[in-house]
Amino acid sequence: MLRVGVVMGGNSSEYDVSMLTGAEFVKHLNKKKYEVVEVVIDQPKDILKWYQKIDFALLALHGKNGEDGKVQALLEALEIPYSGSGIASSAICLDKNISKLIMESHGVKTPKWIMVKKDYPMSLDLFYGLSLPLIIKPNQGGSSIGIHIANAYEEIEDLLEDSFIYDDEVIVEEWIEGQEITCSMIKGEIIPVLSVQPNMTFYDYTAKYSENDNIQKLAILDETITDQIKSIASLCWSLFKLKTYARIDLIIQDGQIYVIEINTLPGMTRFSHLPKSAMAMGLSYEEILDQIIEESLTDHNSN
C-alpha cells in the first residue's frame, strides 16, 4: 500500500490555510488504497525526519517555505515523488514580480505594477504613473493576507508598512475593476471556470474561508471570452512549466483579460475553488486526489 505523506504546516503566514488543506486531504484520501501519514512540519528541513516513512508527498503547503520550491528541492534530492509543479516553476510563480515580468514579455495582460523593497529609499513620485485605486500585497504571499487598497497616493506609505510585516518585497498594482474569474487546471486541462463574487470590495481572507462570504458560481461567459481564457491558461501552463494541477486567477474588464497570479499549490479547503470546479464536472474530492497522485507518480517515473 502506497504510504502517502500529507505535508502541511510550515512557517508562512498561510499556516492555518495549509492545515485546513491538509485536513481535507487526510479526510478524503481513500484509506483502502493509501496508508495516510500526517506530516506536520515547521521548516522545510523537517521533511528529513519523515522521508523514510513515506513513498509519496501530497503537498498541502502554501506560501513561503512550502510553495516556493524549497520543500520540492529536498524531496527531489531524497528521490520522493510529490504533488504539484517542480522547483523552478514553484519558485517563479510564487514570486509575483518575476511571474508578471514573464507574462508581460509573452503578451499576457497583467495589471500595471511596481515592486518595492523594505527599508529601500523611495518617494511617492514612484507611484504617480499608476492609476488609483491601487492594491498593495506581499510579493510572495497568498490567501489575501497583508493586502490593502489605497484610494489615495498618500495612503501608500502606511499600507506598505503593514504589508512589509509579511514580506520584504511588496507589489503595488493597479486595481482592475471587473469580473473576477478563477481557472483551475488538472493535468493541463481546464475544468469548469468559476466566477468569484465576494460580498466586499475585494476577495479577502474572510471571504475565501468563510461559508457565508465565499460566493463562487460557474462563470457564464460568451464563446469568445471562453476561448481567450482557455488560450491564456494553456499558455501559462506551458510558459511556467506547470505540472499536475494549478489555479490561475484572472479579471475580465471590458473584454480584456488580465492574469492576477498563478497558484502552483492552490488551496484545497472545503471552500476552495479547485475542488468546487472539479465537483462541477462530476469529480469527487477523492477522485481529484487520485488523479493528482497518479499523474504525479507518472511524471516522476518518466524522468
C-alpha positions in Angstrom: 0.0 0.0 0.0 1.4 3.4 -1.0 2.4 5.5 2.0 1.1 9.0 1.3 2.5 11.7 3.5 0.2 14.7 3.7 2.7 17.5 4.2 1.2 20.5 5.9 2.1 23.4 8.3 5.2 25.3 7.6 6.1 28.8 8.9 4.5 31.1 6.4 1.6 33.4 7.1 -0.6 30.8 5.4 0.0 28.2 8.1 -3.7 28.0 9.0 -4.8 27.5 5.4 -2.2 24.8 4.9 -3.6 23.0 8.0 -7.1 23.3 6.5 -6.0 21.9 3.2 -4.1 19.1 4.9 -7.2 18.1 7.0 -9.2 17.8 3.8 -6.6 15.7 2.2 -6.5 13.3 5.2 -10.3 13.2 5.3 -10.8 12.4 1.6 -7.8 10.1 0.7 -9.0 6.5 0.0 -7.8 4.6 3.1 -8.2 1.3 1.1 -5.6 2.5 -1.4 -3.3 4.5 0.7 -1.7 4.5 4.1 -2.1 8.1 5.2 0.7 9.7 7.2 0.2 13.2 8.6 3.4 15.1 8.2 3.3 18.4 10.0 6.5 20.5 9.5 7.7 23.8 10.9 10.6 24.3 8.4 11.4 22.7 5.0 14.3 20.7 6.5 11.8 18.9 8.8 10.9 16.8 5.8 14.2 14.9 6.6 12.6 13.5 9.7 9.8 11.9 7.7 11.1 10.8 4.3 11.8 7.2 5.3 8.2 6.9 6.4 6.5 7.9 3.1 6.5 6.9 -0.5 4.8 10.0 -1.8 4.4 13.6 -0.6 1.0 15.1 -1.1 1.8 18.8 -0.5 -0.7 20.8 1.4 1.7 23.7 1.9 1.1 27.3 1.0 3.2 30.4 0.8 6.9 30.8 1.5 9.0 27.8 2.5 6.4 25.5 1.1 5.1 26.7 -2.2 8.4 28.3 -3.3 10.4 25.2 -4.3 12.4 24.6 -1.1 10.5 21.5 0.0 10.3 20.3 -3.6 14.1 20.6 -3.9 14.6 18.5 -0.7 12.1 15.9 -1.9 13.8 15.6 -5.3 17.2 15.2 -3.6 15.6 12.4 -1.5 14.0 10.9 -4.7 10.5 11.1 -3.2 7.8 11.9 -5.7 5.5 14.8 -4.8 2.4 16.6 -6.0 2.4 19.8 -7.9 4.9 21.7 -10.0 8.7 21.4 -9.9 11.3 23.5 -8.2 11.7 26.3 -10.7 8.0 26.6 -11.5 7.1 26.8 -7.9 9.7 29.5 -7.1 8.8 31.6 -10.1 5.1 31.5 -9.7 5.2 32.4 -6.0 7.3 35.5 -6.9 4.6 37.8 -8.3 7.1 40.3 -9.6 9.0 37.8 -11.7 6.0 35.9 -12.9 4.3 39.2 -14.0 7.5 40.2 -15.9 7.5 36.8 -17.7 3.8 37.1 -18.5 4.2 40.7 -19.8 7.1 39.6 -22.0 4.9 37.0 -23.7 1.9 39.2 -24.3 -0.2 38.1 -21.3 -2.0 41.1 -19.8 -1.4 41.7 -16.1 -2.2 44.8 -14.1 0.5 47.5 -14.2 2.6 47.4 -11.1 5.7 48.4 -9.2 7.7 46.2 -6.8 9.2 47.9 -3.7 11.6 46.6 -1.1 11.6 47.1 2.6 14.0 49.7 4.0 14.8 50.8 0.5 14.6 54.6 0.0 11.6 55.7 -2.1 9.3 58.6 -2.9 5.6 58.8 -3.6 6.7 60.1 -7.0 7.4 56.5 -7.8 3.7 55.6 -7.9 2.2 58.6 -9.7 2.5 56.6 -13.0 0.0 54.1 -11.6 -3.8 54.9 -11.7 -5.8 54.8 -8.5 -7.0 52.8 -6.7 -4.0 50.6 -6.0 -3.8 47.2 -4.4 -0.9 46.6 -2.2 0.2 43.0 -1.4 3.2 40.9 -0.3 5.3 39.8 -3.3 5.4 36.2 -2.1 2.1 35.9 -0.3 -1.3 34.4 -0.8 -4.8 33.9 0.8 -5.2 37.7 0.7 -3.0 38.1 3.8 -1.4 41.5 4.1 -3.4 43.0 1.2 -4.7 46.6 1.2 -6.3 49.0 -1.2 -5.0 52.6 -1.5 -7.5 55.1 -2.7 -5.0 58.0 -2.5 -1.3 58.1 -3.0 -0.8 59.5 0.5 -2.2 56.2 1.9 0.5 54.1 0.3 3.3 54.5 2.9 1.2 53.4 5.9 -0.3 50.5 4.0 3.1 49.3 2.8 4.3 49.2 6.4 1.7 46.6 7.2 2.4 44.5 4.1 6.1 44.5 4.9 5.2 42.5 8.0 4.6 39.6 5.7 7.4 40.1 3.1 10.4 42.2 2.4 9.1 42.8 -1.1 5.7 44.3 -1.8 3.8 44.7 -5.0 1.9 48.0 -5.7 -0.5 47.2 -8.5 -3.3 49.0 -10.3 -6.7 47.8 -9.2 -8.7 46.3 -12.1 -12.4 46.6 -11.7 -14.2 43.7 -13.4 -15.4 40.2 -13.3 -13.1 38.0 -11.2 -12.6 34.6 -12.6 -10.7 31.6 -11.3 -9.5 29.0 -13.8 -8.5 25.6 -12.3 -6.5 23.1 -14.3 -5.8 19.4 -13.8 -3.2 17.6 -16.0 -3.1 20.7 -18.2 -6.8 20.6 -18.9 -9.1 23.4 -17.9 -12.0 22.4 -15.6 -15.2 24.5 -15.2 -14.3 28.2 -14.7 -15.8 29.9 -11.6 -16.9 33.4 -11.2 -16.0 34.9 -7.8 -18.5 37.3 -6.3 -17.4 38.3 -2.8 -19.6 40.5 -0.6 -16.9 43.1 -0.2 -14.5 45.4 -2.2 -12.0 42.6 -2.9 -11.7 38.9 -2.2 -10.1 38.9 1.2 -9.1 36.2 3.7 -12.5 36.1 5.4 -14.3 35.7 2.0 -12.0 32.9 0.9 -12.5 30.8 4.1 -16.0 31.7 5.4 -19.0 29.9 4.2 -21.3 32.9 4.2 -18.9 35.2 2.2 -17.5 32.7 -0.2 -19.7 33.1 -3.3 -18.4 31.1 -6.2 -20.6 30.3 -9.2 -20.0 28.7 -12.6 -19.0 31.5 -14.8 -21.4 32.4 -17.6 -19.2 33.7 -20.4 -19.6 34.2 -24.2 -17.7 31.9 -26.5 -15.0 34.5 -27.5 -14.1 35.2 -23.8 -14.1 31.5 -23.0 -11.8 30.7 -25.9 -9.4 33.5 -24.8 -9.4 32.3 -21.2 -8.5 28.8 -22.4 -5.8 30.1 -24.6 -4.3 32.3 -21.8 -4.5 29.4 -19.3 -2.8 27.0 -21.7 -0.1 29.5 -22.5 0.6 30.0 -18.8 0.6 26.2 -18.2 3.3 25.8 -20.9 5.2 29.0 -20.2 5.7 28.3 -16.5 6.1 24.5 -17.0 3.2 23.7 -14.6 2.5 20.1 -13.6 -0.4 18.1 -12.2 -2.7 20.9 -11.1 -2.8 24.6 -10.7 -5.1 27.6 -10.5 -4.9 30.8 -12.5 -6.7 33.9 -11.2 -8.0 36.4 -13.8 -10.1 39.5 -14.1 -12.2 40.4 -17.1 -12.6 44.2 -17.8 -14.4 45.5 -20.9 -13.5 42.3 -22.8 -9.8 42.4 -21.8 -8.5 39.5 -19.7 -5.8 40.2 -17.0 -3.9 37.5 -15.2 -3.6 38.3 -11.5 -1.5 35.4 -10.3 -0.7 31.7 -10.8 -1.1 29.2 -7.9 1.0 26.1 -8.1 -0.4 24.6 -4.9 -3.9 26.0 -4.8 -5.9 25.9 -1.7 -7.9 22.7 -1.3 -10.1 23.5 1.7 -13.8 22.9 1.6 -14.3 26.5 0.5 -11.6 26.5 -2.2 -12.0 27.0 -5.9 -10.4 23.9 -7.4 -12.5 21.3 -5.6 -15.7 23.2 -6.4 -14.7 23.4 -10.1 -13.9 19.7 -10.2 -17.1 18.7 -8.5 -19.0 20.8 -11.0 -17.8 18.3 -13.7 -18.6 15.3 -11.6 -15.3 14.6 -9.9 -15.4 13.8 -6.2 -12.7 15.1 -3.8 -11.4 11.5 -3.5 -11.2 11.3 -7.3 -9.3 14.6 -7.5 -6.7 13.3 -5.1 -6.4 10.0 -7.0 -5.7 11.9 -10.2 -3.2 14.2 -8.6 -1.3 11.3 -7.1 -1.4 9.1 -10.2 -0.3 12.0 -12.5 2.5 13.0 -10.1 3.8 9.4 -10.0 3.6 9.0 -13.7 5.6 12.3 -14.2 8.1 11.2 -11.6 8.7 7.8 -13.1 9.1 9.3 -16.6 12.0 11.5 -15.5 
